[in-house]
Amino acid sequence: MVCRTNRQFALPITFGFKVDGWIAEFERAVLRLSGAAERLFVLPFGGAIGAMHAFGDRGRLLNQKLAQELKLAEMLVPSRTMNDVFVEYLLQLSLLAMFVERVMIEAYTLMGGDFGELSENLGEDAVGSSTMPQKVNPKYVIPVAAQAGQLKSYATTALESGRASHEGDPLANQILSSVINNAVPLAWTMANDFSSALTRLVVQREVMKKNLMSVGASVTTEKLMMNLAPLVGRGKAHDIVHHALETGGPSALKKDPNILKHFSVKEIEETLDPTNYLGDSVEIAIKASNRARALAKKLMD
């Protein structure tokens, strides 16, 4: 397929390479959440202000026993105004939402009529559009992207609760409690719906190939330039290729005397074949897919 930068055609890649970016970002989201668990899943229990006044000399023991029962770590200073542990958890969920939103919007974009490189398996009974029978509208990626956007927005409100004052501040804590009560179930719903939406994606291989071949040599001129660079210099190679494209488009590359001086027409055609210029896309895709399988197995276990 053709990749896009600045929303313009760039270089040939494999679809697997695009998905690799999703895999790598998801892996980091998992590492952030799991790595923070020991720090964040703690017991903020300490009586009226956190110093366990009412429990005599058994306050610390009570805290330990309760933490063990709830499978939480102990909190040395169980203050009622140190909200950073809760806020960080919400920020981690927001980062997860940022990733989910990126993937869903990318998929949504590639389903557009101008691309057609992805579609959704809607099932036999689905109605594509209530008014236009020729349309097949996406049904699954849209609500997930909306959920992710909403979850991501809670980060700012959560940070406001970090300004709690003294040893007790119900104003800040009520803000935080409200965000937690909304964000955590939303994150759960988003994660489940995201999983379901991914299983619905259908890769339109032929459309990807068609789109790539339609732009053809215009996305592989970098390779021709790099082949010319050792012979004429990097800057001059860029100018030669750029000038040929500017004056006659990709077809002019096979006629330009500055290029024909060094390469035959056949060599130029082979150089400009987009299927011959995928970089490390395939190798990276294989490695990333293996890592994804290993991560999935670890999470399922």
C-alpha positions in Angstrom: 0.0 0.0 0.0 1.0 3.6 -0.2 1.8 5.5 3.1 0.8 9.1 3.6 2.6 11.9 5.4 1.1 15.4 5.7 -2.0 13.6 4.2 -0.1 13.3 0.9 1.3 10.2 -0.8 4.7 9.3 0.5 6.4 5.9 0.1 5.3 2.3 -0.5 4.9 0.2 2.7 3.0 -2.9 3.7 -0.2 -2.7 5.6 1.5 -4.8 8.2 4.0 -2.0 8.8 1.1 0.4 9.5 -0.3 -2.1 12.0 3.1 -2.4 13.6 2.8 1.2 14.8 -0.5 0.2 16.5 1.1 -2.8 18.1 4.1 -0.9 19.4 1.9 1.9 20.9 -0.4 -0.6 22.4 2.5 -2.5 24.0 3.7 0.7 25.6 0.2 1.4 26.9 0.2 -2.1 28.5 3.7 -1.5 30.0 2.6 1.8 31.4 -0.5 0.3 33.1 1.1 -2.8 34.4 4.3 -1.1 35.4 2.4 1.5 37.4 0.2 -1.1 39.2 2.5 -1.5 42.2 2.7 2.3 42.6 -0.9 3.1 42.0 -2.9 0.3 43.5 -2.4 1.3 47.1 -4.7 1.6 50.2 -5.3 5.2 51.2 -6.7 4.2 54.6 -5.7 6.2 57.7 -8.6 7.5 59.6 -9.7 11.1 59.7 -6.6 12.8 58.3 -4.3 9.8 57.5 -2.4 9.5 60.8 -4.6 6.7 62.2 -5.4 8.6 65.4 -8.4 6.5 66.4 -6.7 3.1 66.2 -4.1 3.5 69.0 -0.9 1.6 68.5 -2.7 -0.9 66.1 -3.3 1.6 63.3 -0.4 0.4 61.1 -1.3 -3.3 61.7 -4.9 -2.6 60.7 -3.7 -0.9 57.6 -1.5 -3.8 56.7 -4.2 -6.4 57.3 -6.7 -4.5 55.2 -4.2 -4.0 52.4 -3.5 -7.7 52.3 -7.2 -8.6 52.2 -7.9 -6.1 49.4 -4.7 -7.2 47.6 -3.4 -3.6 47.6 0.0 -2.2 48.5 0.4 -0.2 51.7 0.6 3.6 51.6 3.1 5.0 54.1 1.2 8.3 54.2 -2.4 7.6 53.6 -3.4 11.2 53.2 -6.8 12.2 52.0 -5.3 15.0 49.8 -2.6 13.1 48.0 -4.6 12.4 44.9 -1.7 11.9 42.5 -2.0 8.1 42.6 -5.6 8.3 41.3 -4.8 11.0 38.9 -2.0 9.1 37.4 -4.2 6.1 36.9 -6.7 8.3 35.1 -3.9 9.7 33.0 -2.8 6.2 32.1 -6.4 5.4 30.9 -6.3 8.7 28.9 -3.1 7.6 27.2 -4.8 4.3 26.4 -7.7 6.2 25.0 -5.4 8.3 22.9 -4.0 5.2 21.3 -7.5 3.7 20.7 -8.7 6.9 19.2 -5.8 7.1 16.8 -6.3 3.5 15.6 -10.1 3.9 15.2 -9.8 7.3 13.4 -7.1 5.9 11.1 -9.4 2.9 10.3 -12.4 5.2 9.8 -10.4 7.4 7.4 -9.2 4.4 5.4 -12.8 3.2 5.0 -13.7 6.5 3.3 -14.8 6.5 -0.3 -11.6 8.2 -1.4 -9.5 5.4 0.1 -11.6 2.2 0.4 -8.6 0.3 1.8 -10.5 -1.0 4.9 -14.1 -1.9 5.5 -16.2 -3.4 8.2 -17.8 -6.8 8.3 -21.3 -5.6 9.3 -23.1 -9.0 9.0 -25.9 -9.9 6.6 -28.7 -8.0 8.4 -26.9 -4.6 8.7 -28.4 -1.6 7.0 -25.6 0.6 5.6 -27.6 3.8 5.4 -31.2 4.6 6.4 -31.7 6.9 3.3 -29.1 6.0 0.7 -29.1 2.3 -0.2 -25.8 2.5 -2.1 -23.9 3.5 1.1 -22.3 1.1 3.6 -21.5 3.2 6.6 -19.0 2.1 9.3 -20.8 1.1 12.5 -18.2 -0.1 14.9 -15.1 2.2 14.7 -17.2 5.4 15.2 -18.6 4.7 18.7 -15.2 3.5 19.9 -13.5 6.6 18.7 -16.2 8.7 20.4 -15.7 6.8 23.7 -11.9 7.2 23.5 -12.3 11.0 22.9 -14.6 11.3 25.9 -12.3 9.2 28.1 -9.2 11.2 27.0 -11.0 14.4 28.0 -11.2 13.4 31.7 -7.4 13.9 32.1 -7.7 17.6 32.4 -10.5 17.4 35.1 -8.5 14.8 37.0 -5.5 17.0 37.1 -7.6 19.7 38.8 -8.1 17.5 41.8 -4.3 17.6 42.5 -4.7 21.0 44.0 -6.2 19.7 47.2 -5.4 21.8 50.3 -4.1 20.8 53.7 -5.0 17.3 55.0 -8.6 17.1 53.7 -10.3 18.8 50.8 -13.7 17.4 49.9 -14.0 19.8 46.9 -11.1 18.2 45.2 -12.0 14.7 46.2 -15.6 15.1 45.0 -14.2 16.2 41.6 -11.9 13.2 41.6 -14.6 10.7 42.6 -16.9 11.9 39.9 -14.2 11.5 37.3 -13.3 8.0 38.5 -16.9 6.9 38.6 -17.3 7.9 35.0 -13.9 7.1 33.5 -13.2 3.6 34.8 -16.4 2.0 33.4 -16.0 4.0 30.2 -12.5 2.6 29.8 -13.8 -0.9 30.3 -16.5 -0.4 27.7 -14.1 1.2 25.3 -11.6 -1.6 25.6 -14.2 -4.3 24.9 -15.7 -2.4 22.0 -12.2 -1.7 20.6 -11.5 -5.4 20.7 -14.8 -6.1 18.9 -14.2 -3.4 16.3 -10.8 -4.8 15.4 -12.3 -8.2 14.6 -14.7 -6.5 12.2 -12.0 -4.8 10.1 -11.6 -6.2 6.6 -8.4 -5.4 4.7 -9.1 -4.6 1.1 -5.9 -5.8 -0.4 -6.8 -5.2 -4.0 -7.9 -1.7 -3.4 -4.6 -1.0 -1.5 -2.7 -2.4 -4.5 -4.7 -0.4 -7.0 -4.2 2.8 -5.0 -0.5 2.2 -4.8 -0.1 1.4 -8.5 -2.2 4.4 -9.5 0.4 6.7 -8.0 3.2 4.4 -9.2 6.6 5.9 -9.8 5.6 9.2 -8.1 6.2 7.5 -4.7 9.4 5.7 -5.5 11.5 8.6 -6.8 13.4 8.7 -3.6 15.0 5.3 -4.6 16.0 6.7 -8.0 17.5 9.8 -6.3 19.5 7.7 -3.8 20.8 5.5 -6.6 22.0 8.7 -8.4 23.5 10.3 -5.3 26.8 8.3 -5.2 27.3 9.1 -8.9 26.5 12.8 -9.0 26.1 13.9 -5.4 23.1 14.0 -3.1 22.0 17.5 -3.8 22.4 17.3 -7.5 20.6 13.9 -7.6 17.6 15.6 -5.8 17.6 18.5 -8.3 17.8 16.2 -11.4 14.8 14.0 -10.3 12.8 17.0 -9.0 13.3 18.9 -12.3 12.3 15.9 -14.4 9.1 15.4 -12.4 8.3 19.1 -12.5 8.6 19.3 -16.2 7.1 16.1 -17.4 5.9 14.0 -14.4 7.0 10.4 -13.6 7.2 9.4 -17.3 9.9 12.1 -17.9 12.3 10.1 -15.6 12.8 7.5 -18.3 13.7 10.2 -20.8 15.8 12.6 -18.9 19.4 12.6 -20.3 20.9 13.3 -16.9 19.4 10.1 -15.6 19.9 8.0 -18.8 23.5 8.9 -18.6 23.8 6.5 -15.7 20.9 4.0 -16.0 19.0 2.2 -18.8 15.3 2.6 -19.2 14.8 -0.9 -17.8 16.9 -0.1 -14.8 14.8 3.0 -14.2 11.6 1.1 -14.5 12.7 -1.5 -12.0 13.9 1.2 -9.6 10.5 3.0 -9.8 8.4 -0.2 -9.3 6.7 0.5 -5.9 6.7 -3.2 -5.1 10.5 -3.2 -5.1 10.8 -0.4 -2.6 9.3 -1.5 0.7 12.3 -0.8 3.0 12.2 -3.0 6.1 8.4 -3.0 6.1 8.1 -6.8 5.8 10.8 -7.7 8.3 9.4 -5.2 10.9 5.9 -6.5 10.4 6.9 -10.1 11.1 8.8 -9.1 14.2 6.0 -6.9 15.5 3.4 -9.6 14.9 5.5 -12.1 16.8 5.7 -9.6 19.7 2.0 -9.0 19.5 1.3 -12.8 19.8 3.6 -13.1 22.7 2.0 -10.1 24.5 -1.5 -11.4 23.8 -0.5 -14.8 25.3 0.9 -13.1 28.4 -2.2 -11.0 28.9 -4.5 -14.0 28.5 -2.4 -16.0 30.9 
